[in-house]
Amino acid sequence: MVFHDPKVVIQTLAKLNTGLTLVNAESYLAQANEIIGADSDATSRTTHPESYILSIVLQLRHEEEPEYLTKLKAMISGELDLNKLDIFE
């Protein structure tokens, strides 16, 4: 791992995505977990869920969660329904 504390990376990521100068990484991570963990459609309802997903995966990887790749796949994979493609909206 390049970093010893994922909170520094999460804080920087949140600052870049929000434009804020002060960010609490723990609060941002809690918010990310709440939004992404709410239900299976959470990533399709947020404008840019990538930073939330990246924050969660960084924390899981830091904690050496053995299933972090499986959890990542679950967060970024949706159901396969051609009628729900963005091009039809």
N, C-alpha and C positions, 0 to 999 in steps of 0.2 A: 504494500500500500504506500502510496506517495504521501499521504497525509496521516497524521496520528489522531486527529480529532475531526470527524466529519462535520461538526457544527460550524467550523470555520468555512468550509466549502458551501454548506447549506446557507449560511448567512450571506456569503458573497453572491451566491446564485439568487437568493431572494432580493438582495439589493439591486442586482442587475435587472431583474424582472419587474420590480415594483417602482424603482426610482427613489426609494426611501434611503435615507442616510443611516438610520438606526433600525436594525432588525434583530429581534430575538429569535435565534435559531430554534430553540426548543418550542416556542410558540408557533413558529412557522411549520415545524415538523408535526406538531399536534394538529394544526389546521389541515395540513396535507393528509394526514391519516384520517381525519374526520371526513374530508371531502371525498377522497378516493375510497375509503372504506364504507361510505354511506350505502351504496348499492352498486350493482353491476353497470349501470348507465352513467355513473359519476364522471367518467372521463369524457363522455360525449356532451355533457352539459356545461363543462367549464371551457372557457375560451382557450386557455393554454395549459392543459394539465401536465405538460412535459416536466415543468419545474417541480411540481408536486411529486410526480412519479420518480424523478431523479433523486429528490431529497429522501424519499422513503427507501429507495434502493441503496443509496449511499449509507444510510443508517443501518440497514439490514446487512450489508456487506461488512461494515465496520464491526458489527456484533457477531460476525462470522456465522450468520444464519445459514444453515446448510441448504435450505430450500429457497434462497433468495432469487435464483433464476426462475424457478417455478412460479414464485409470487410475482416476479416482473412480467412473465409471460401472461399471467392471469390479468394483470393490470392493463396491458397494452393490446390484448386480443379481445375482440368483441365477437358477438354472434355473427354468423355469416348469413346475411339477409340482403339480397340485392335491392329490395324495395327501400332499404334504409340508407343507401348510399347518399353522400352529400350532393351529388349531381342532380338528384331528384328533388332537392329542397329549394 
